Amino acid sequence: MAAIQVRPAEPRDEADVAVLHHRAWGGPYVVVHDTRYDLRELPTLVAVDGAGELAGALVHRLAADGLEVVSLAASSPELGAGSALLVAAEAVARAAEVDRLWLVTTNDKLSALRFYQRRGLRIVAVDVGAVDRARRLKPTIPYVGEDDIPLHDELLLERRLETTPRPR
């Protein structure tokens, strides 16, 4: 299996990323922490396999409080694209001198929760009813999620990063 390479998305990636987002989220819009995001308007990292095929995409938002992973989607969980994308996002955060990588997942995403915790992210908050509120902005959000778990809440996960201040 060829190594996964991560790079910033380029215009040539738009169609493949759109397909990935449609499969993962039903389109380019996600609603998280009461905010509707258009994934096409945020910085995106892509993971490509040895053949140059899209293996995953990570959409993020950089702010003073850290780097938020708004979306992480992989074409296949076995390729290592998700892990490679998280490592690259951490590098973006460190370069921006922010000390926090964070994201939100939903209460039904047990596989995602396992994935993130194994990579050092910790649950720091639960927003009870956040998904119920999100349906007002995106009515297509299902009521039942993975493993037939009722979908209601958001879980906030984060990992604190050690940053090395730049010499002045």
N, C-alpha and C positions, 0 to 999 in steps of 0.2 A: 504494500500500500504506500503510495507516494505521500510525502509530507504535505500538510496543509500550510498554505501561505496566507497571511492577512495583509490587506492593504486598504487604503481609503477607496470608497466606491468611486467609479468613474461613470461618465455618461453611458458607456457601452454596457454597464451592469444594470441599468434601469429596468429593462423588461424582465430579467431573471429575478431581480429583487422584488419586483411587483408580484410575480407569480408566487414567490416564497411568502410574501406578506398576505396575499390572498388566501393561501392555504392555511397559514397560521392564525390570521385575524379576520378573515373575510374581506380584506381590502386594506387600504393604506391608513385607515384611522384606528387609533386605539384610545381608550379612555382609561386613565389611571389617576388616582388621587384627585378625583373630581375635575380633571383637565382632559380636554380632547386634543390629541396630537395627530397631525398629518405626518406620517413617517417620511414622506417624500421631502419634507422641509427641514429635516434635522440631519446632522452629520451621520454618515453611515460607514462602517467598516465591513468589508466583505472577506470571507474565507473562500479560497479557491483550492481545488485539489491539484494533483500533479498534471492532470490533463487540461487545467485551466477552467474547469467547470465550477460553477458556484456551489459551495458546500454549506454556506450559511451567511447570515448578515446580522450585525449588531448596530442598532440605532441608539444614539446617545444624546444627552443634553448636558453641557458643561455649565456650571454655575458656581458661585462662591461657596455653596454648601457641599460641593463635590460633583462627581460625574454620575449622572443617573443613566442607567441602562433602561431605555424606554422600551426596547424590543430586542429580543435575542431569538432568532429562529434558525434552525439547521435543517438541511435537506434530509439528513440521515443521522441518527444519534451515534452511530458507531464510528464515524470518521474523525472525531476529535475537533470538529470545527467550533463547537460551543466553547470548549476549553481554550482553544487558541484565540478566539475572539475576546474572551474575558481577559486573558493575559494582555492582549493588545489594548483593550480599554483601560486597563490599569496603567499601562505605559503612557497613554494619553493623559490620564489623570495626574500622574507623577510629573509629566512634562509641564502641565498647567499649574503645578504646585498645589493641588488640592489633596486633602488627606482622607477622602471618603469616596468609596465606590458603593453605590446603592441602587436598589431596584425594588419593584413591587411585583408580587405574583399573587395568584388567587388561591383561596382555601382548597380548591379541588386539585391543584397541580402538584400532586405528591411526587411525581418524577422530577419536576423542576425544583421542588423544595430539596429533595435529596441531592440533585446535581449542585445546586448553589451551596448548600451546607458543606458538601465534600470539598468545595473550593474556598472555604474559609468565610463565607458570608453567614451572618447570624440574624435570627429573627429579633427585631428590636421593637416592633409594634404590630398591632392588629387593628385594622380599621373596620369595625363591625358594621355591616350594611353598605360598605363602599360600592360593591358591585350592584347592589339594588339601586343605589343612586345613579350609578354609571348608565344603567339602562335608559334613563331619561335622555341622555345624550347619544346613546347608541342602542336603540331598541332591539337590535339583532343579537345582543349578548344572550346566550342561552341561560335557561334557569337551572339546568342540570349540566355539570361538567364531567371531567374525566372520572372514570370508575363510578359513574352514576351518583356522584356527590353533589348535593344541592349547592349552587354557586351563589355566595352572598358576600364574602369578606375579602379584604386585601391584607396581605402580609408584607410588611416592610422588612427587607433584609439589607444589611450593610456589612462592609468590611472596612476597617480603618487602615489607612496606608501610612507607612512611615515616609516622610518626604525629607529630602536633603535640600536645605535652602541654597539658592544660588549665591555665589559670592557677589558682593556689590561693589 
